[in-house]
Amino acid sequence: MPTRLRLRRTPPRVLGDEVYSSRAIRHMLRRRGIAVTIPERRDQAASRRRRGRLGGRRPAFDEQDYRESNVVERCFARLKRFRAIATRFDKLADRYRAGVVPASLILWLRETTS
C-alpha cells in the first residue's frame, strides 16, 4: 500500500496563551520564521524589568490578533457541548468530521434564529 506524502507548510503566525510564553518556544518559532502572538506572563515581565537593560526588550504582541483568537476558542467550547465531539468516540478523522459538520450547522442555525 503506497503512503501518501503530506506537504508541510509553515504557518505565518502562531497564536497562543500565556502558558506558551517561554523564551525557548519564542526562540524556536522565531528561528523558523513564524510570527508569534503570545502575551507575556506577569512574572516574566517583572523579571525582565528587574534586570533593567540586561533583561532585553518586551516581546512583540499584537493585541488585535489575540482578541480575534478568542472567537476560535469560544467556537471550540460550543462544539464540545456535543458529547460525541467532546469525548472523540470516532477515531478516524473523516468520521469525526462527519460529527463536527452537523454540530457546527446546528450551532449556526441556532445563532441565526435567535
Residue, then its C-alpha position, 0 to 999 in steps of 0.5 A: m500500500p503506497t503512503r501518501l506524502r503530506l506537504r508541510r507548510t509553515p504557518p505565518r503566525v502562531l497564536g497562543d496563551e500565556v502558558y506558551s510564553s517561554r523564551a525557548i518556544r519564542h526562540m524556536l518559532r522565531r528561528r523558523g520564521i513564524a510570527v508569534t502572538i503570545p502575551e507575556r506572563r506577569d512574572q516574566a515581565a517583572s523579571r525582565r524589568r528587574r534586570g533593567r537593560l540586561g533583561g532585553r526588550r518586551p516581546a512583540f504582541d499584537e493585541q488585535d490578533y489575540r482578541e480575534s483568537n478568542v472567537v476560535e476558542r469560544c467556537f471550540a467550547r460550543l462544539k464540545r457541548f456535543r458529547a460525541i465531539a467532546t469525548r472523540f468516540d470516532k477515531l478516524a478523522d473523516r468520521y469525526r468530521a462527519g460529527v463536527v459538520p452537523a454540530s457546527l450547522i446546528l450551532w449556526l442555525r441556532e445563532t441565526t434564529s435567535 
